[in-house]
């Protein structure tokens, strides 16, 4: 299927069931059938597993999610940047159905299969840099991050890992240590893995520093408090995800990469959320002009199936001994089939270009609103990974209550949006790239109306 700008403008469903591309409210949100499921959830599911939208999803495709009460909500979250190609994309559905009929599992570490190798080959080809690369597949983004750290430590013979303020890397013990935000991710779950250190990030809206100045500050802290010869790896999201879609100032990331090269430190780009067309390039690292030593991916890789990867320089990837990497479900054949179909869609449908179009629409809308509303402190992001930071109009202090109120009001009117940020004062926009322009603009209208109403 070749997708054109005209098809998006017309609201054609790209992938997923043939669902009407409309916002439709049959009941209040949540409706009675969704309330029934939420009551069952409260009884059966641990309270620690929360949810953002109080609905019971039964179908999704294009730019909508349909609930059990036949409400059709505009999806501006993509399952947190997972269904980038669109929910139930026909290529993905076909590939998964074929694989399920063939076999569901053998464990790649027992009897290898071609699709795992093909995904590794695709990742080696697509990720930044023309050096020799190898990949290893896993099941989740957190698992990929943990294994990237393992590989870096084995390669360098060092132990210290440097992460950054506002970073998010997962919910396992090691990745909680790497993650900056305590609530809800870390509070009460320690002690955490040792030899993890945190450096200051470039946050242009709040620190006012150039990229070079912010990098010098971070590098000085690393050298004085840890020692460059003790550091195995520096890990950073090119754009902070859960931390608030913070885009570092120009020059910040290249300076970190240069310092890593000079000090024998492995530079890990965590592109779990930014990867696969989301930012207007296949990988965000490309937009900053950097070539990571290792890159972690997940989320959009397999269009909703659990798959993750570490890809990087062959000599670094090969540092781990045989049997040191893997997992029972790592590189599951069904997920690999989905990934190959999704990668085909990213390339043949030119979805990086579509992400740039989506981002331009969102940026234009909220930049215009910002001119007349001092509660909008910052509008930022790249491609279809955009965010609005809400502040007190007088003090510029973060306004988490406003962000929560806007998100709640938007969901009540049939538009799913997500909050984020260290201070909880950011609304992030991660629409599927299959959404049409008309539907996208309607969703943004609802969010703007919600902001005006609170």
C-alpha positions as CSV (number, residue, x, y, z in Angstrom):
1,X,0.0,0.0,0.0
2,X,1.5,3.4,-1.0
3,X,0.3,6.2,1.1
4,X,0.0,9.8,-0.2
5,X,-0.5,13.1,1.6
6,X,-3.9,13.3,-0.2
7,X,-5.0,10.1,1.4
8,X,-4.2,11.4,4.9
9,X,-6.0,14.6,4.2
10,X,-9.0,12.7,3.0
11,X,-9.0,10.6,6.2
12,X,-8.4,7.2,4.6
13,X,-7.9,4.4,7.1
14,X,-4.3,3.3,6.7
15,X,-4.2,-0.1,8.4
16,X,-6.5,-1.6,10.9
17,X,-10.2,-2.5,10.6
18,X,-12.4,-0.5,8.3
19,X,-13.5,1.8,11.1
20,X,-15.3,5.1,10.4
21,X,-12.6,7.8,11.0
22,X,-14.7,9.9,13.3
23,X,-15.1,11.0,16.9
24,X,-18.3,9.6,18.1
25,X,-19.8,9.8,21.6
26,X,-22.7,7.4,22.1
27,X,-22.5,7.6,25.9
28,X,-20.6,9.6,28.5
29,X,-17.0,8.4,29.0
30,X,-16.9,5.8,30.6
31,X,-20.0,4.2,29.3
32,X,-21.8,1.4,31.2
33,X,-20.0,-1.5,29.5
34,X,-16.6,0.1,30.1
35,X,-17.6,0.7,33.7
36,X,-18.3,-3.0,34.0
37,X,-14.8,-3.9,32.8
38,X,-13.2,-1.3,35.1
39,X,-15.1,-2.7,38.0
40,X,-13.8,-6.2,37.1
41,X,-10.3,-4.7,36.7
42,X,-10.5,-3.2,40.2
43,X,-11.3,-6.7,41.6
44,X,-8.9,-8.8,39.6
45,X,-5.9,-6.6,38.6
46,X,-3.2,-5.3,41.0
47,X,-3.8,-1.6,41.9
48,X,-0.3,-0.8,40.7
49,X,-1.4,-1.3,37.1
50,X,-3.1,2.0,36.3
51,X,-4.7,3.3,33.2
52,X,-5.2,6.7,31.5
53,X,-8.4,6.4,29.6
54,X,-11.4,4.9,31.4
55,X,-12.6,2.8,28.5
56,X,-12.8,-0.9,27.4
57,X,-11.2,-1.0,23.9
58,X,-12.7,-3.4,21.4
59,X,-11.2,-2.2,18.1
60,X,-8.7,0.3,16.7
61,X,-7.4,1.5,13.4
62,X,-6.5,4.6,11.4
63,X,-6.7,7.3,14.1
64,X,-9.5,5.9,16.4
65,X,-10.1,3.5,19.2
66,X,-13.6,2.1,19.6
67,X,-14.8,1.1,23.1
68,X,-17.4,-1.5,24.3
69,X,-20.1,1.2,24.3
70,X,-19.5,2.0,20.6
71,X,-17.8,5.3,21.4
72,X,-15.1,6.2,18.9
73,X,-12.2,8.1,20.4
74,X,-9.5,9.9,18.5
75,X,-6.1,8.3,19.4
76,X,-3.3,10.8,20.0
77,X,-1.2,8.4,22.0
78,X,-0.6,5.3,19.9
79,X,-0.3,3.0,23.0
80,X,2.6,5.2,24.0
81,X,4.3,5.4,20.6
82,X,3.8,1.7,19.8
83,X,1.2,1.6,17.0
84,X,3.1,4.1,14.9
85,X,2.2,2.4,11.6
86,X,-1.4,2.3,12.7
87,X,-3.3,-0.3,14.8
88,X,-3.7,-3.7,13.0
89,X,-1.9,-2.5,9.9
90,X,-2.9,-5.0,7.1
91,X,0.7,-6.0,6.3
92,X,1.3,-6.7,10.0
93,X,-1.9,-8.7,10.4
94,X,-1.2,-10.8,7.4
95,X,2.4,-11.5,8.5
96,X,1.3,-12.4,12.0
97,X,-1.4,-14.7,10.8
98,X,1.0,-16.6,8.5
99,X,3.5,-17.0,11.3
100,X,0.9,-18.2,13.8
101,X,-0.1,-20.9,11.4
102,X,3.5,-22.0,10.9
103,X,4.8,-22.1,14.5
104,X,4.4,-19.8,17.5
105,X,7.7,-20.6,19.4
106,X,10.8,-22.7,19.3
107,X,13.2,-20.4,21.3
108,X,15.9,-18.9,19.0
109,X,18.5,-20.2,21.5
110,X,17.3,-23.8,20.9
111,X,16.5,-23.8,17.2
112,X,17.1,-20.6,15.3
113,X,14.7,-19.3,12.5
114,X,15.1,-16.9,9.6
115,X,12.8,-14.1,10.8
116,X,15.0,-13.3,13.8
117,X,18.0,-13.0,11.5
118,X,16.1,-10.9,9.0
119,X,15.1,-8.5,11.7
120,X,18.7,-8.2,12.9
121,X,19.8,-7.6,9.3
122,X,17.2,-4.9,8.9
123,X,18.2,-3.2,12.1
124,X,21.9,-3.3,11.1
125,X,21.0,-1.7,7.8
126,X,18.6,1.0,9.2
127,X,20.4,2.3,12.3
128,X,22.8,5.2,12.0
129,X,26.3,4.6,10.8
130,X,28.0,2.6,8.1
131,X,30.2,0.6,10.4
132,X,29.9,-3.2,10.8
133,X,27.0,-3.9,13.2
134,X,25.3,-6.8,14.9
135,X,22.0,-7.0,16.8
136,X,20.4,-9.0,19.6
137,X,16.6,-9.3,20.1
138,X,14.7,-9.1,23.3
139,X,11.1,-8.6,24.4
140,X,10.8,-5.2,26.1
141,X,12.5,-1.8,26.0
142,X,13.7,-2.2,29.6
143,X,15.2,-5.6,28.7
144,X,17.0,-4.1,25.8
145,X,18.4,-1.3,28.0
146,X,19.6,-3.8,30.6
147,X,21.4,-5.8,28.0
148,X,23.0,-2.8,26.4
149,X,24.5,-2.0,29.8
150,X,25.7,-5.6,30.2
151,X,27.4,-5.4,26.8
152,X,29.0,-2.1,27.5
153,X,30.4,-3.3,30.8
154,X,31.7,-6.5,29.3
155,X,33.3,-4.6,26.4
156,X,35.0,-1.9,28.6
157,X,35.7,-3.9,31.7
158,X,34.3,-0.9,33.7
159,X,31.2,-0.6,35.8
160,X,29.9,3.0,36.1
161,X,26.9,4.0,34.0
162,X,25.9,7.6,33.5
163,X,22.2,8.5,32.9
164,X,20.6,11.9,32.8
165,X,18.1,14.1,34.6
166,X,14.5,13.6,33.4
167,X,15.5,10.2,31.8
168,X,13.2,7.2,31.7
169,X,14.6,3.8,30.8
170,X,12.2,1.2,32.4
171,X,10.7,-0.4,35.5
172,X,13.1,-3.3,36.2
173,X,15.6,-2.9,39.0
174,X,18.5,-1.7,36.8
175,X,16.3,0.5,34.6
176,X,14.6,2.0,37.7
177,X,18.1,3.0,38.8
178,X,18.7,4.7,35.4
179,X,15.3,6.4,35.5
180,X,15.2,9.8,37.1
181,X,11.6,10.2,38.2
182,X,10.7,8.7,41.6
183,X,6.8,8.7,41.4
184,X,5.3,6.4,40.2
185,X,8.3,4.5,38.9
186,X,10.7,4.1,41.9
187,X,9.1,5.1,45.1
188,X,9.4,2.3,47.7
189,X,10.9,-0.2,45.3
190,X,14.6,0.1,46.2
191,X,17.4,-0.6,46.8
192,X,18.5,-0.2,43.2
193,X,21.4,-1.4,41.2
194,X,24.7,0.2,42.1
195,X,27.2,2.1,40.0
196,X,24.6,4.3,38.3
197,X,25.2,8.1,38.2
198,X,23.1,11.0,37.0
199,X,24.3,14.0,35.0
200,X,22.4,17.2,34.2
201,X,20.5,17.3,30.9
202,X,20.2,20.1,28.4
203,X,16.7,21.5,29.0
204,X,16.6,24.7,26.9
205,X,13.2,26.0,28.3
206,X,14.4,25.8,31.9
207,X,18.2,26.1,31.9
208,X,18.8,28.7,29.2
209,X,22.1,27.1,28.2
210,X,23.5,26.4,24.8
211,X,24.2,22.9,23.8
212,X,27.9,23.4,24.3
213,X,27.4,24.9,27.7
214,X,25.1,22.2,28.9
215,X,27.5,19.5,27.6
216,X,30.4,21.1,29.4
217,X,28.4,21.1,32.6
218,X,27.5,17.4,32.3
219,X,31.0,16.4,31.3
220,X,32.6,18.3,34.2
221,X,30.3,16.5,36.6
222,X,31.2,13.1,35.1
223,X,34.9,13.8,35.3
224,X,34.9,15.2,38.8
225,X,32.5,12.9,40.5
226,X,33.0,9.6,38.7
227,X,36.2,9.8,36.5
228,X,36.1,9.2,32.8
229,X,38.3,6.1,33.1
230,X,35.6,4.5,35.3
231,X,32.7,4.9,33.0
232,X,31.5,2.0,30.9
233,X,28.6,3.8,29.2
234,X,26.7,7.0,28.9
235,X,23.0,6.3,28.1
236,X,20.5,8.9,27.0
237,X,17.3,9.3,25.1
238,X,17.9,11.7,22.2
239,X,14.6,13.3,23.2
240,X,13.5,12.6,26.8
241,X,10.2,10.7,26.7
242,X,8.5,10.3,30.0
243,X,10.7,13.2,31.2
244,X,8.7,15.7,29.1
245,X,9.7,15.3,25.5
246,X,12.7,17.5,26.2
247,X,14.7,18.3,23.0
248,X,18.3,19.1,24.0
249,X,20.0,22.2,22.6
250,X,22.0,21.9,19.4
251,X,25.4,20.5,20.0
252,X,24.7,18.8,23.3
253,X,24.5,15.3,22.0
254,X,27.5,15.6,19.6
255,X,29.7,16.9,22.4
256,X,28.8,13.9,24.6
257,X,29.5,11.5,21.8
258,X,32.9,13.1,21.2
259,X,33.8,12.9,24.9
260,X,32.8,9.2,24.9
261,X,35.0,8.5,21.9
262,X,37.9,10.3,23.5
263,X,37.5,8.3,26.8
264,X,36.7,4.9,25.6
265,X,33.1,5.1,26.8
266,X,30.3,3.4,25.1
267,X,27.6,5.8,24.0
268,X,24.1,4.2,24.2
269,X,21.1,6.0,22.5
270,X,17.9,4.8,24.0
271,X,15.5,5.1,21.1
272,X,12.8,2.9,22.5
273,X,10.3,5.8,22.1
274,X,12.0,8.0,19.5
275,X,12.8,5.2,17.0
276,X,11.1,4.1,13.8
277,X,9.9,7.2,12.0
278,X,8.4,8.9,15.1
279,X,10.5,12.0,15.0
280,X,10.5,12.6,11.2
281,X,13.6,10.4,10.7
282,X,13.9,6.6,11.1
283,X,15.9,7.3,14.3
284,X,16.2,10.6,16.2
285,X,19.9,10.2,16.4
286,X,20.0,11.1,12.7
287,X,18.4,14.5,13.4
288,X,21.1,15.4,15.9
289,X,24.0,14.2,13.6
290,X,25.2,11.5,16.0
291,X,26.2,7.8,15.5
292,X,25.6,5.8,18.7
293,X,27.9,2.9,19.6
294,X,24.7,1.0,20.7
295,X,21.1,1.8,20.1
296,X,18.1,0.3,21.9
297,X,14.8,0.0,20.2
298,X,11.3,-1.4,21.0
299,X,7.8,0.2,20.9
300,X,7.2,0.9,17.2
301,X,9.5,-1.9,16.1
302,X,6.8,-4.6,15.9
303,X,3.6,-2.5,15.8
304,X,2.1,-3.8,19.0
305,X,3.9,-7.2,19.4
306,X,6.5,-7.4,22.2
307,X,9.9,-7.1,20.6
308,X,13.0,-5.1,21.4
309,X,16.6,-4.9,20.2
310,X,20.1,-3.8,20.9
311,X,22.0,-2.9,17.8
312,X,25.6,-1.6,17.6
313,X,29.2,-1.8,16.6
314,X,30.0,-5.4,15.9
315,X,33.1,-5.5,18.1
316,X,31.1,-4.1,21.1
317,X,28.1,-6.4,20.5
318,X,30.4,-9.4,20.3
319,X,32.0,-8.7,23.7
320,X,29.3,-10.8,25.4
321,X,30.2,-14.6,25.6
322,X,27.9,-17.2,24.0
323,X,24.8,-17.7,26.2
324,X,25.3,-14.3,27.9
325,X,22.5,-12.7,25.9
326,X,19.0,-14.0,25.1
327,X,15.8,-15.0,26.8
328,X,13.1,-17.6,26.4
329,X,10.8,-15.3,24.4
330,X,13.5,-13.0,23.1
331,X,12.9,-12.5,19.3
332,X,9.7,-14.5,19.3
333,X,8.8,-15.5,15.7
334,X,5.4,-13.9,15.7
335,X,6.9,-10.6,16.9
336,X,9.6,-10.9,14.3
337,X,7.1,-11.4,11.6
338,X,5.3,-8.3,12.8
339,X,8.5,-6.3,12.8
340,X,9.5,-7.2,9.3
341,X,6.0,-6.1,8.1
342,X,6.2,-2.9,10.1
343,X,9.6,-2.0,8.8
344,X,8.3,-2.6,5.3
345,X,5.5,-0.1,6.0
346,X,7.9,2.5,7.4
347,X,10.0,2.4,4.3
348,X,7.5,1.9,1.5
349,X,4.9,4.3,2.9
350,X,7.5,7.0,3.7
351,X,6.2,7.3,7.3
352,X,9.1,9.5,8.4
353,X,7.8,12.2,6.0
354,X,4.3,11.7,7.4
355,X,5.6,12.1,10.9
356,X,7.1,15.5,9.9
357,X,3.7,16.6,8.4
358,X,1.9,15.5,11.6
359,X,4.4,17.4,13.8
360,X,4.1,20.6,11.7
361,X,0.3,20.5,12.2
362,X,0.6,20.1,16.0
363,X,3.3,22.7,16.3
364,X,1.4,25.3,14.3
365,X,-1.7,24.8,16.3
366,X,-0.1,25.2,19.7
367,X,2.4,27.9,18.8
368,X,-0.6,29.9,17.7
369,X,-2.4,29.2,21.0
370,X,0.8,30.0,23.0
371,X,0.8,33.6,21.6
372,X,-2.5,34.3,23.5
373,X,-2.2,32.0,26.5
374,X,0.7,32.4,28.9
375,X,-0.1,29.1,30.5
376,X,1.6,27.4,27.5
377,X,5.2,27.8,28.5
378,X,6.8,25.7,25.7
379,X,5.8,23.9,22.5
380,X,8.5,21.4,21.5
381,X,9.3,18.2,19.9
382,X,10.3,16.7,16.6
383,X,8.0,15.0,14.0
384,X,5.0,13.3,15.5
385,X,6.5,13.4,19.0
386,X,5.3,16.8,20.2
387,X,4.6,18.2,23.6
388,X,3.1,21.3,25.3
389,X,4.5,22.3,28.8
390,X,2.0,24.1,31.0
391,X,3.2,26.7,33.6
392,X,2.0,29.3,36.0
393,X,1.7,32.4,33.7
394,X,3.4,34.6,36.3
395,X,6.1,32.5,37.9
396,X,6.6,29.9,35.0
397,X,6.6,27.2,37.7
398,X,5.2,23.8,36.4
399,X,1.4,23.5,36.5
400,X,0.7,19.8,36.8
401,X,-2.9,20.3,37.8
402,X,-3.6,22.2,34.5
403,X,-2.0,19.4,32.4
404,X,-4.1,16.7,34.3
405,X,-7.3,18.7,33.9
406,X,-6.8,19.3,30.2
407,X,-6.1,15.6,29.6
408,X,-9.1,14.5,31.6
409,X,-11.4,17.0,29.8
410,X,-10.1,15.9,26.4
411,X,-10.7,12.2,27.2
412,X,-14.2,13.0,28.4
413,X,-14.8,14.6,24.9
414,X,-13.4,11.6,23.1
415,X,-9.8,12.4,22.5
416,X,-7.0,10.3,24.2
417,X,-4.0,12.3,25.2
418,X,-1.2,11.4,27.7
419,X,0.6,13.5,30.3
420,X,4.3,13.2,31.1
421,X,7.2,15.2,32.5
422,X,9.3,15.2,35.6
423,X,6.9,17.7,37.0
424,X,3.8,16.2,35.5
425,X,3.0,19.4,33.6
426,X,3.3,18.2,30.0
427,X,0.8,16.8,27.5
428,X,2.5,14.7,24.8
429,X,1.1,14.0,21.4
430,X,2.0,10.7,19.8
431,X,-0.7,10.1,17.1
432,X,-0.4,7.0,14.9
433,X,1.0,8.0,11.5
434,X,-2.1,6.5,9.9
435,X,-4.3,9.3,11.3
436,X,-5.9,11.7,8.7
437,X,-5.4,15.4,8.8
438,X,-9.1,16.1,9.4
439,X,-9.3,13.8,12.3
440,X,-6.0,15.1,13.7
441,X,-7.2,18.7,13.6
442,X,-10.4,17.7,15.2
443,X,-8.6,16.1,18.1
444,X,-6.4,19.2,18.5
445,X,-9.5,21.4,18.5
446,X,-10.9,19.3,21.4
447,X,-7.7,19.7,23.4
448,X,-7.6,23.4,22.7
449,X,-11.2,23.7,23.9
450,X,-10.4,21.7,27.0
451,X,-7.6,24.1,27.7
452,X,-9.9,27.1,27.3
453,X,-12.6,25.5,29.5
454,X,-10.3,24.9,32.5
